[in-house]
């Protein structure tokens, strides 16, 4: 999916970006997280970064 992330004039990614949506109902409380993705592998240095490999199921063409 592509989503417009708010422009907050900080270091966070903003503008129209590819994103992934993660949803859970764990604990009886529904939660939806929309996170921007990047192909810049240098971003892996940040805490909570996760590498996603391309696969037919996710439609990616390069590592994110």
Secondary structure, DSSP 8 states (H G I E B T S, - for coil): -EEEE---SSSS--EEEEEEEEEE-GGG--EEEEEE--S-GGGGGSTT-------TTTT-SS--
